[in-house]
Amino acid sequence: MNKNQLAEMMGISLKTLYNWEKEKPDLVRLINQGLALDESIEATREHLKKLEEIKGQASIGKFNLKKGI
């Protein structure tokens, strides 16, 4: 996500974001860490969904293992 997108998502101007980077770097760091955590949580949810699909396929005998893996 670029700075324009970040400012828009937060409902602030790009100038405000630049000012925060200078005057409140910890705030910007926390915002970025929160966004990274959100991305990590979403990726984990997707992995869990795939694992649940594999478990479901295995329990009904539709799980096909590829040879050579």
ZIGIHU-V896925 format. One line per field, one symbol per residue. phi: phi as a letter, one per 40 degrees, with the letter a starting at -180 (. if undefined). psi: psi as a letter, one per 40 degrees, with the letter a starting at -180 (. if undefined). burial: # if it has 16 or more other ideal C-beta (glycine too) atoms within 10 Angstrom, else .. A space follows every 50 residues. Layout:
# ZIGIHU-V896925
phi=???
psi=???
burial=???
This chain:
# ZIGIHU-V896925
phi=.cccccccccgbcccccccccccbcccccccccccccdcccccccccccc cccccccccbgbcbcccgb
psi=hidddddddefiiddddddddddgdddddddddddddddddddddddddd ddddddddeeeehhhhie.
burial=.....##.........#..#.......#..#................... ...................
